[in-house]
Amino acid sequence: MDVVAAFQRQAIACEDLGSPMYAELLRLIVDDYELGGSSVEVLAGYEDRSFGDAIGLRLLAAVHGLVLSGSAPELAAFYPSMGGSWDPVLGWEAFEQVLQSRSGEIRSLLTQPPQTNEVGRAASLYGGLLHLVDALPLPVRLFEIGASGGLNLRADHYRYVADGTSYGPTDSPVVFDPAWTGPVPAVELRIAERVGCDIAPVNPLSADGALTLTSYVWPDMPERLERLRGALAIARQVPADIRREDAVSFLQGLELSEGHVTVVWHSIMWQYLRRTDRTAVEDRLDELGAQATGSSPLAHLRLEPHHTISHGRGTDGWEYRVDVQTWPGGELRVLGSASPHGQDLVWDPRFS
């Protein structure tokens, strides 16, 4: 798949997930690229990149960051995140001008790994942890690969409302209402340790880090922006250890702990790992699983896409499943499914 096909596929995903602005903008970029416009210079060297490289999201985030920082005032009037309103004619003209005048800066930002660790996915993590702790009533050591700024490591500090039941702090600035559909056990959740890794971690406590994380939120989705701002406020109160490390090295240094359930978690990041690294992660989890006992269990909890042929939730033949594998034993359970951003989360009633 080349970059044009990747942009076209990303446009469909944005449309399906509720961002008509980005869907239209991506298609306008494709038209411009095929006609030899300003985007050709910006995307030079990325012609053969696939959808999994997320070049479209990197480009859109680079420009959004310029808008949010005040560096592209001519475009801010068309970005809802800045109080503006998208216009496909005038907005594209302003966008194209930014591509021309800031091409060097935008190209430098394209080299950075995507930071799409959406706060909305915290509901899958939190609900999954409640299901897990219901079966293994122990304090949780939480380890996230591809953690970005580590916002989802603070999932227990967000509030979740569903079916008349509230979970988490009632005064949290991050509220999911409704959080999900389906039964979730109301059990006590104690997180003893929060550690994450990322090859290019973002510091959510810094102005630059907050800007980077915000730039990856689609500007015409105000609920996502509101959740992110609340999560950034919580990050200033709840510490988490985020390390600059790849997933394989991170897990090689992980050990189990007596009296705790060790949980390895990730969401919509598996696609960014090389095939050899995926195998190495799975092999290391199997090694740790062989060491697990009833008083020092291991769990692998994730929200990741799975290809479907004739059924399933999601777009373009993909189902986004929440599943958990636990050791000792290595049992794999599908807990539920959600959208890529974590919304429309439905728990499987078999695991209530």
Contacts in CASP RR format, 6 or more apart in sequence:
PFRMAT RR
TARGET T0000
AUTHOR 0000-0000-0000
METHOD contacts of the structure
MODEL  1
MDVVAAFQRQAIACEDLGSPMYAELLRLIVDDYELGGSSVEVLAGYEDRS
FGDAIGLRLLAAVHGLVLSGSAPELAAFYPSMGGSWDPVLGWEAFEQVLQ
SRSGEIRSLLTQPPQTNEVGRAASLYGGLLHLVDALPLPVRLFEIGASGG
LNLRADHYRYVADGTSYGPTDSPVVFDPAWTGPVPAVELRIAERVGCDIA
PVNPLSADGALTLTSYVWPDMPERLERLRGALAIARQVPADIRREDAVSF
LQGLELSEGHVTVVWHSIMWQYLRRTDRTAVEDRLDELGAQATGSSPLAH
LRLEPHHTISHGRGTDGWEYRVDVQTWPGGELRVLGSASPHGQDLVWDPR
FS
1 9 0 8 1.000
1 50 0 8 1.000
1 51 0 8 1.000
2 47 0 8 1.000
2 48 0 8 1.000
2 49 0 8 1.000
3 33 0 8 1.000
3 43 0 8 1.000
3 46 0 8 1.000
3 47 0 8 1.000
3 48 0 8 1.000
3 49 0 8 1.000
3 55 0 8 1.000
4 30 0 8 1.000
4 33 0 8 1.000
4 34 0 8 1.000
5 51 0 8 1.000
6 49 0 8 1.000
6 50 0 8 1.000
6 51 0 8 1.000
6 52 0 8 1.000
6 53 0 8 1.000
6 55 0 8 1.000
6 56 0 8 1.000
7 26 0 8 1.000
7 27 0 8 1.000
7 29 0 8 1.000
7 30 0 8 1.000
7 33 0 8 1.000
7 55 0 8 1.000
7 56 0 8 1.000
8 26 0 8 1.000
8 27 0 8 1.000
8 30 0 8 1.000
9 51 0 8 1.000
9 316 0 8 1.000
10 26 0 8 1.000
10 51 0 8 1.000
10 54 0 8 1.000
10 56 0 8 1.000
10 57 0 8 1.000
11 22 0 8 1.000
11 23 0 8 1.000
11 24 0 8 1.000
11 26 0 8 1.000
11 27 0 8 1.000
11 30 0 8 1.000
12 23 0 8 1.000
12 315 0 8 1.000
12 316 0 8 1.000
13 315 0 8 1.000
13 316 0 8 1.000
13 340 0 8 1.000
14 20 0 8 1.000
14 22 0 8 1.000
14 23 0 8 1.000
14 26 0 8 1.000
14 218 0 8 1.000
15 23 0 8 1.000
16 314 0 8 1.000
16 315 0 8 1.000
16 316 0 8 1.000
17 315 0 8 1.000
17 339 0 8 1.000
17 340 0 8 1.000
17 341 0 8 1.000
18 218 0 8 1.000
18 220 0 8 1.000
18 221 0 8 1.000
19 218 0 8 1.000
19 220 0 8 1.000
19 221 0 8 1.000
20 220 0 8 1.000
21 80 0 8 1.000
21 86 0 8 1.000
21 218 0 8 1.000
21 219 0 8 1.000
21 220 0 8 1.000
22 60 0 8 1.000
22 218 0 8 1.000
22 219 0 8 1.000
22 220 0 8 1.000
24 86 0 8 1.000
24 88 0 8 1.000
25 60 0 8 1.000
25 92 0 8 1.000
25 95 0 8 1.000
26 56 0 8 1.000
26 60 0 8 1.000
28 88 0 8 1.000
28 92 0 8 1.000
28 95 0 8 1.000
29 39 0 8 1.000
29 56 0 8 1.000
29 59 0 8 1.000
32 38 0 8 1.000
32 39 0 8 1.000
32 96 0 8 1.000
33 39 0 8 1.000
33 40 0 8 1.000
33 43 0 8 1.000
38 96 0 8 1.000
38 99 0 8 1.000
38 100 0 8 1.000
38 103 0 8 1.000
39 99 0 8 1.000
41 103 0 8 1.000
42 59 0 8 1.000
42 99 0 8 1.000
42 103 0 8 1.000
42 104 0 8 1.000
42 106 0 8 1.000
42 107 0 8 1.000
42 110 0 8 1.000
43 55 0 8 1.000
43 59 0 8 1.000
43 110 0 8 1.000
44 107 0 8 1.000
46 53 0 8 1.000
46 55 0 8 1.000
46 110 0 8 1.000
49 55 0 8 1.000
52 271 0 8 1.000
52 272 0 8 1.000
54 114 0 8 1.000
54 116 0 8 1.000
54 272 0 8 1.000
55 110 0 8 1.000
57 114 0 8 1.000
57 116 0 8 1.000
57 216 0 8 1.000
58 109 0 8 1.000
58 110 0 8 1.000
58 112 0 8 1.000
58 114 0 8 1.000
59 106 0 8 1.000
59 110 0 8 1.000
60 218 0 8 1.000
61 109 0 8 1.000
61 114 0 8 1.000
61 115 0 8 1.000
61 212 0 8 1.000
61 215 0 8 1.000
61 216 0 8 1.000
62 105 0 8 1.000
62 106 0 8 1.000
62 109 0 8 1.000
62 110 0 8 1.000
62 215 0 8 1.000
63 72 0 8 1.000
63 75 0 8 1.000
63 95 0 8 1.000
63 98 0 8 1.000
63 99 0 8 1.000
63 106 0 8 1.000
64 79 0 8 1.000
64 81 0 8 1.000
64 214 0 8 1.000
64 215 0 8 1.000
64 216 0 8 1.000
64 217 0 8 1.000
64 219 0 8 1.000
65 71 0 8 1.000
65 211 0 8 1.000
65 212 0 8 1.000
65 214 0 8 1.000
65 215 0 8 1.000
66 72 0 8 1.000
66 75 0 8 1.000
66 98 0 8 1.000
66 102 0 8 1.000
66 105 0 8 1.000
66 106 0 8 1.000
67 75 0 8 1.000
67 76 0 8 1.000
67 79 0 8 1.000
67 81 0 8 1.000
67 82 0 8 1.000
67 219 0 8 1.000
68 81 0 8 1.000
68 82 0 8 1.000
68 211 0 8 1.000
68 214 0 8 1.000
68 215 0 8 1.000
69 211 0 8 1.000
70 76 0 8 1.000
71 102 0 8 1.000
72 94 0 8 1.000
72 98 0 8 1.000
72 102 0 8 1.000
74 94 0 8 1.000
74 97 0 8 1.000
74 98 0 8 1.000
75 91 0 8 1.000
75 94 0 8 1.000
75 95 0 8 1.000
75 97 0 8 1.000
75 98 0 8 1.000
76 82 0 8 1.000
76 83 0 8 1.000
76 84 0 8 1.000
77 84 0 8 1.000
77 85 0 8 1.000
77 94 0 8 1.000
78 84 0 8 1.000
78 85 0 8 1.000
78 86 0 8 1.000
78 87 0 8 1.000
78 90 0 8 1.000
78 91 0 8 1.000
78 94 0 8 1.000
78 95 0 8 1.000
79 86 0 8 1.000
79 219 0 8 1.000
80 86 0 8 1.000
80 219 0 8 1.000
80 220 0 8 1.000
80 222 0 8 1.000
81 214 0 8 1.000
81 217 0 8 1.000
81 219 0 8 1.000
81 220 0 8 1.000
81 222 0 8 1.000
81 225 0 8 1.000
82 219 0 8 1.000
86 220 0 8 1.000
98 106 0 8 1.000
99 106 0 8 1.000
112 200 0 8 1.000
113 198 0 8 1.000
113 199 0 8 1.000
113 200 0 8 1.000
113 272 0 8 1.000
114 216 0 8 1.000
114 272 0 8 1.000
115 148 0 8 1.000
115 149 0 8 1.000
115 200 0 8 1.000
115 202 0 8 1.000
115 212 0 8 1.000
115 213 0 8 1.000
115 216 0 8 1.000
116 148 0 8 1.000
116 216 0 8 1.000
116 268 0 8 1.000
117 146 0 8 1.000
117 147 0 8 1.000
117 148 0 8 1.000
117 149 0 8 1.000
117 150 0 8 1.000
117 151 0 8 1.000
117 152 0 8 1.000
117 213 0 8 1.000
117 267 0 8 1.000
117 269 0 8 1.000
118 217 0 8 1.000
118 224 0 8 1.000
118 267 0 8 1.000
118 268 0 8 1.000
118 340 0 8 1.000
118 341 0 8 1.000
118 342 0 8 1.000
119 151 0 8 1.000
119 152 0 8 1.000
119 158 0 8 1.000
119 174 0 8 1.000
119 224 0 8 1.000
119 227 0 8 1.000
119 228 0 8 1.000
119 231 0 8 1.000
120 176 0 8 1.000
120 224 0 8 1.000
120 227 0 8 1.000
120 341 0 8 1.000
120 342 0 8 1.000
120 343 0 8 1.000
121 152 0 8 1.000
121 267 0 8 1.000
121 268 0 8 1.000
121 303 0 8 1.000
121 338 0 8 1.000
121 341 0 8 1.000
121 342 0 8 1.000
122 151 0 8 1.000
122 152 0 8 1.000
122 154 0 8 1.000
122 155 0 8 1.000
122 158 0 8 1.000
122 174 0 8 1.000
122 176 0 8 1.000
122 231 0 8 1.000
123 155 0 8 1.000
123 158 0 8 1.000
123 160 0 8 1.000
123 176 0 8 1.000
123 179 0 8 1.000
123 180 0 8 1.000
123 338 0 8 1.000
123 342 0 8 1.000
123 345 0 8 1.000
124 267 0 8 1.000
124 303 0 8 1.000
124 322 0 8 1.000
124 338 0 8 1.000
124 342 0 8 1.000
124 345 0 8 1.000
125 152 0 8 1.000
125 155 0 8 1.000
125 265 0 8 1.000
125 267 0 8 1.000
125 301 0 8 1.000
125 303 0 8 1.000
126 155 0 8 1.000
126 156 0 8 1.000
126 158 0 8 1.000
126 160 0 8 1.000
126 167 0 8 1.000
126 189 0 8 1.000
127 160 0 8 1.000
127 167 0 8 1.000
127 180 0 8 1.000
127 184 0 8 1.000
127 335 0 8 1.000
127 347 0 8 1.000
128 301 0 8 1.000
128 322 0 8 1.000
128 324 0 8 1.000
128 335 0 8 1.000
129 140 0 8 1.000
129 142 0 8 1.000
129 155 0 8 1.000
129 156 0 8 1.000
129 189 0 8 1.000
129 263 0 8 1.000
129 301 0 8 1.000
130 167 0 8 1.000
130 184 0 8 1.000
130 185 0 8 1.000
130 186 0 8 1.000
130 187 0 8 1.000
130 189 0 8 1.000
131 184 0 8 1.000
131 185 0 8 1.000
131 324 0 8 1.000
131 335 0 8 1.000
131 347 0 8 1.000
131 351 0 8 1.000
132 140 0 8 1.000
132 261 0 8 1.000
132 263 0 8 1.000
132 299 0 8 1.000
132 301 0 8 1.000
132 324 0 8 1.000
132 326 0 8 1.000
133 140 0 8 1.000
133 187 0 8 1.000
133 188 0 8 1.000
133 189 0 8 1.000
133 261 0 8 1.000
134 185 0 8 1.000
134 187 0 8 1.000
135 326 0 8 1.000
136 261 0 8 1.000
136 297 0 8 1.000
136 299 0 8 1.000
136 326 0 8 1.000
137 187 0 8 1.000
138 259 0 8 1.000
138 260 0 8 1.000
138 261 0 8 1.000
138 295 0 8 1.000
138 297 0 8 1.000
139 190 0 8 1.000
139 191 0 8 1.000
139 192 0 8 1.000
139 259 0 8 1.000
139 260 0 8 1.000
139 261 0 8 1.000
140 189 0 8 1.000
140 190 0 8 1.000
140 191 0 8 1.000
140 192 0 8 1.000
140 193 0 8 1.000
140 260 0 8 1.000
140 261 0 8 1.000
140 263 0 8 1.000
141 191 0 8 1.000
141 192 0 8 1.000
141 193 0 8 1.000
141 195 0 8 1.000
141 257 0 8 1.000
141 260 0 8 1.000
141 261 0 8 1.000
141 262 0 8 1.000
141 263 0 8 1.000
142 153 0 8 1.000
142 191 0 8 1.000
142 193 0 8 1.000
142 194 0 8 1.000
142 195 0 8 1.000
142 263 0 8 1.000
142 265 0 8 1.000
143 193 0 8 1.000
143 195 0 8 1.000
143 196 0 8 1.000
143 250 0 8 1.000
143 251 0 8 1.000
143 254 0 8 1.000
143 262 0 8 1.000
143 263 0 8 1.000
143 264 0 8 1.000
143 265 0 8 1.000
144 150 0 8 1.000
144 152 0 8 1.000
144 153 0 8 1.000
144 195 0 8 1.000
144 196 0 8 1.000
144 197 0 8 1.000
144 264 0 8 1.000
144 265 0 8 1.000
144 266 0 8 1.000
145 196 0 8 1.000
145 197 0 8 1.000
145 247 0 8 1.000
145 250 0 8 1.000
145 251 0 8 1.000
145 264 0 8 1.000
145 265 0 8 1.000
145 266 0 8 1.000
145 269 0 8 1.000
145 281 0 8 1.000
146 196 0 8 1.000
146 197 0 8 1.000
146 198 0 8 1.000
146 199 0 8 1.000
146 247 0 8 1.000
146 266 0 8 1.000
146 269 0 8 1.000
146 272 0 8 1.000
147 153 0 8 1.000
147 196 0 8 1.000
147 197 0 8 1.000
147 198 0 8 1.000
147 201 0 8 1.000
147 242 0 8 1.000
148 198 0 8 1.000
148 201 0 8 1.000
148 202 0 8 1.000
148 213 0 8 1.000
149 198 0 8 1.000
149 201 0 8 1.000
149 202 0 8 1.000
149 203 0 8 1.000
149 204 0 8 1.000
149 209 0 8 1.000
149 213 0 8 1.000
149 235 0 8 1.000
149 242 0 8 1.000
150 194 0 8 1.000
150 196 0 8 1.000
150 201 0 8 1.000
150 204 0 8 1.000
150 235 0 8 1.000
150 240 0 8 1.000
150 242 0 8 1.000
151 204 0 8 1.000
151 213 0 8 1.000
151 228 0 8 1.000
151 231 0 8 1.000
151 232 0 8 1.000
151 234 0 8 1.000
151 235 0 8 1.000
152 265 0 8 1.000
152 267 0 8 1.000
153 194 0 8 1.000
153 195 0 8 1.000
153 196 0 8 1.000
153 240 0 8 1.000
153 242 0 8 1.000
154 194 0 8 1.000
154 231 0 8 1.000
154 234 0 8 1.000
154 235 0 8 1.000
154 238 0 8 1.000
154 240 0 8 1.000
156 168 0 8 1.000
156 189 0 8 1.000
156 191 0 8 1.000
157 168 0 8 1.000
157 169 0 8 1.000
157 172 0 8 1.000
157 174 0 8 1.000
157 234 0 8 1.000
157 237 0 8 1.000
157 238 0 8 1.000
158 168 0 8 1.000
158 169 0 8 1.000
158 172 0 8 1.000
158 174 0 8 1.000
158 175 0 8 1.000
158 176 0 8 1.000
158 231 0 8 1.000
158 234 0 8 1.000
159 166 0 8 1.000
159 167 0 8 1.000
159 168 0 8 1.000
159 169 0 8 1.000
159 170 0 8 1.000
159 172 0 8 1.000
159 174 0 8 1.000
159 175 0 8 1.000
159 176 0 8 1.000
159 177 0 8 1.000
160 166 0 8 1.000
160 167 0 8 1.000
160 168 0 8 1.000
160 176 0 8 1.000
160 177 0 8 1.000
160 179 0 8 1.000
160 180 0 8 1.000
161 167 0 8 1.000
161 175 0 8 1.000
161 176 0 8 1.000
161 177 0 8 1.000
161 178 0 8 1.000
161 179 0 8 1.000
162 177 0 8 1.000
162 178 0 8 1.000
162 179 0 8 1.000
162 180 0 8 1.000
162 181 0 8 1.000
162 182 0 8 1.000
162 184 0 8 1.000
163 178 0 8 1.000
163 181 0 8 1.000
163 182 0 8 1.000
165 184 0 8 1.000
165 186 0 8 1.000
167 179 0 8 1.000
167 184 0 8 1.000
167 186 0 8 1.000
172 234 0 8 1.000
173 229 0 8 1.000
173 230 0 8 1.000
173 233 0 8 1.000
173 234 0 8 1.000
174 227 0 8 1.000
174 230 0 8 1.000
174 231 0 8 1.000
174 234 0 8 1.000
176 227 0 8 1.000
179 345 0 8 1.000
180 345 0 8 1.000
180 346 0 8 1.000
180 347 0 8 1.000
181 345 0 8 1.000
181 346 0 8 1.000
181 347 0 8 1.000
182 346 0 8 1.000
182 347 0 8 1.000
182 349 0 8 1.000
182 352 0 8 1.000
183 347 0 8 1.000
183 349 0 8 1.000
183 352 0 8 1.000
184 347 0 8 1.000
184 352 0 8 1.000
185 352 0 8 1.000
192 260 0 8 1.000
193 260 0 8 1.000
194 238 0 8 1.000
194 239 0 8 1.000
194 240 0 8 1.000
194 241 0 8 1.000
195 240 0 8 1.000
195 241 0 8 1.000
195 242 0 8 1.000
195 243 0 8 1.000
196 240 0 8 1.000
196 241 0 8 1.000
196 242 0 8 1.000
196 243 0 8 1.000
196 250 0 8 1.000
197 242 0 8 1.000
197 243 0 8 1.000
197 244 0 8 1.000
197 245 0 8 1.000
197 246 0 8 1.000
197 247 0 8 1.000
197 249 0 8 1.000
197 250 0 8 1.000
198 242 0 8 1.000
198 243 0 8 1.000
198 244 0 8 1.000
198 245 0 8 1.000
199 244 0 8 1.000
199 245 0 8 1.000
199 246 0 8 1.000
200 244 0 8 1.000
201 242 0 8 1.000
201 243 0 8 1.000
201 244 0 8 1.000
202 209 0 8 1.000
202 212 0 8 1.000
202 213 0 8 1.000
203 209 0 8 1.000
203 242 0 8 1.000
204 210 0 8 1.000
204 213 0 8 1.000
204 231 0 8 1.000
204 232 0 8 1.000
204 235 0 8 1.000
205 235 0 8 1.000
205 236 0 8 1.000
210 232 0 8 1.000
213 228 0 8 1.000
213 232 0 8 1.000
214 225 0 8 1.000
214 228 0 8 1.000
214 229 0 8 1.000
217 224 0 8 1.000
217 225 0 8 1.000
217 228 0 8 1.000
218 224 0 8 1.000
219 225 0 8 1.000
224 341 0 8 1.000
243 250 0 8 1.000
246 277 0 8 1.000
247 266 0 8 1.000
247 273 0 8 1.000
247 277 0 8 1.000
247 281 0 8 1.000
248 277 0 8 1.000
248 280 0 8 1.000
248 281 0 8 1.000
248 284 0 8 1.000
251 264 0 8 1.000
251 281 0 8 1.000
251 284 0 8 1.000
251 285 0 8 1.000
251 288 0 8 1.000
252 284 0 8 1.000
254 262 0 8 1.000
254 264 0 8 1.000
254 284 0 8 1.000
254 288 0 8 1.000
255 288 0 8 1.000
256 262 0 8 1.000
256 288 0 8 1.000
256 291 0 8 1.000
256 292 0 8 1.000
256 296 0 8 1.000
256 297 0 8 1.000
256 298 0 8 1.000
257 296 0 8 1.000
258 295 0 8 1.000
258 296 0 8 1.000
259 295 0 8 1.000
259 296 0 8 1.000
260 296 0 8 1.000
261 297 0 8 1.000
261 298 0 8 1.000
261 299 0 8 1.000
262 288 0 8 1.000
262 296 0 8 1.000
262 297 0 8 1.000
262 298 0 8 1.000
262 299 0 8 1.000
263 298 0 8 1.000
263 299 0 8 1.000
263 300 0 8 1.000
263 301 0 8 1.000
264 285 0 8 1.000
264 298 0 8 1.000
264 299 0 8 1.000
264 300 0 8 1.000
264 301 0 8 1.000
265 301 0 8 1.000
265 302 0 8 1.000
266 302 0 8 1.000
266 303 0 8 1.000
266 304 0 8 1.000
267 302 0 8 1.000
267 303 0 8 1.000
267 304 0 8 1.000
268 303 0 8 1.000
268 304 0 8 1.000
268 305 0 8 1.000
268 320 0 8 1.000
268 340 0 8 1.000
269 304 0 8 1.000
270 278 0 8 1.000
270 302 0 8 1.000
270 304 0 8 1.000
270 305 0 8 1.000
271 305 0 8 1.000
273 281 0 8 1.000
285 298 0 8 1.000
285 300 0 8 1.000
285 325 0 8 1.000
288 298 0 8 1.000
288 327 0 8 1.000
289 298 0 8 1.000
289 327 0 8 1.000
289 328 0 8 1.000
289 329 0 8 1.000
289 330 0 8 1.000
290 327 0 8 1.000
291 298 0 8 1.000
292 298 0 8 1.000
292 327 0 8 1.000
292 328 0 8 1.000
292 329 0 8 1.000
293 328 0 8 1.000
294 328 0 8 1.000
297 326 0 8 1.000
297 327 0 8 1.000
297 328 0 8 1.000
298 326 0 8 1.000
298 327 0 8 1.000
299 324 0 8 1.000
299 325 0 8 1.000
299 326 0 8 1.000
299 327 0 8 1.000
300 324 0 8 1.000
300 325 0 8 1.000
300 326 0 8 1.000
301 322 0 8 1.000
301 323 0 8 1.000
301 324 0 8 1.000
302 322 0 8 1.000
302 323 0 8 1.000
302 324 0 8 1.000
303 320 0 8 1.000
303 321 0 8 1.000
303 322 0 8 1.000
303 338 0 8 1.000
303 342 0 8 1.000
304 320 0 8 1.000
304 321 0 8 1.000
305 318 0 8 1.000
305 319 0 8 1.000
305 320 0 8 1.000
305 321 0 8 1.000
305 340 0 8 1.000
306 318 0 8 1.000
306 319 0 8 1.000
306 320 0 8 1.000
306 321 0 8 1.000
307 317 0 8 1.000
307 318 0 8 1.000
307 319 0 8 1.000
308 317 0 8 1.000
308 318 0 8 1.000
308 319 0 8 1.000
309 317 0 8 1.000
312 319 0 8 1.000
312 337 0 8 1.000
313 319 0 8 1.000
313 320 0 8 1.000
313 337 0 8 1.000
313 338 0 8 1.000
313 339 0 8 1.000
313 344 0 8 1.000
313 346 0 8 1.000
314 320 0 8 1.000
314 337 0 8 1.000
314 339 0 8 1.000
314 340 0 8 1.000
319 337 0 8 1.000
320 337 0 8 1.000
320 338 0 8 1.000
320 339 0 8 1.000
320 340 0 8 1.000
320 342 0 8 1.000
321 334 0 8 1.000
321 336 0 8 1.000
321 337 0 8 1.000
322 334 0 8 1.000
322 335 0 8 1.000
322 336 0 8 1.000
322 337 0 8 1.000
322 338 0 8 1.000
322 345 0 8 1.000
322 347 0 8 1.000
323 332 0 8 1.000
323 333 0 8 1.000
323 334 0 8 1.000
323 335 0 8 1.000
323 336 0 8 1.000
324 332 0 8 1.000
324 333 0 8 1.000
324 335 0 8 1.000
325 331 0 8 1.000
325 332 0 8 1.000
325 333 0 8 1.000
326 333 0 8 1.000
333 351 0 8 1.000
334 348 0 8 1.000
335 347 0 8 1.000
335 348 0 8 1.000
335 351 0 8 1.000
336 345 0 8 1.000
336 346 0 8 1.000
336 347 0 8 1.000
336 348 0 8 1.000
337 345 0 8 1.000
337 346 0 8 1.000
338 344 0 8 1.000
338 345 0 8 1.000
338 346 0 8 1.000
339 345 0 8 1.000
END
